[in-house]
């Protein structure tokens, strides 16, 4: 874990994604001034959410994390940050509670590797129903759609608008986006999604089509974003802003290019290109 000072706070960030973090001030310059919150889904131990909170101190940052021990670590380290709100839970297509019995895992829920949580929450991979079975609070977490949180009559974030979001939920990114179609359409945030480009070309195309159908351009950043060598961040930008955002990022020497879901598989699966080529 690397440590980076932001204002008077030291944030423990991942050793991955230094280029992505360096681009955050450029991306945040396009956010609506004076309004809108930031959502970090799959916040892990909170290092990235901490960085967001210090770069944008006038915005609330919601760090959403399903693993209990990660939530406890965030609260120990970052509870003093006024605009960082730590949420034990997950984002998906519908409101539900997920339990240990939902997945064939014998250890306590909060000790599983993080990717199992994505597998549990992902409708593409989930094969069993979330039926409670002697579940304690440490063995379950609540899932919510973004639309319910922002637009529901009793939604926890109903007084907020969405300015920026980062979705790192281990293969359930499409579900998170589907659960937020209305709020994304309303607020037009820039949002990023992690993608294992080569893991499943069918899912890769599905996620890209979903983003394109929202009126967004998915721009892939040429940087490994996790332990898998095909992990990439997609920077998803509303069409009205994409030309300006792309020019700003490329001026910062970022290697980015758009991904077309209808392109041939070899083009989509290529992980290295010359900057500026489509």
Helices and strands as residue ranges (DSSP letters): E 2-6, E 9-13, H 18-28, E 37-41, H 47-55, E 61-65, H 68-78, E 84-88, E 90-91, E 96-99, G 100-102, G 109-111, H 114-121, G 137-139, E 140-144, H 146-151, E 162-167, H 173-178, H 181-187, E 190-196, H 201-213, E 216-221, E 231-238, H 239-251, E 256-258, H 265-269
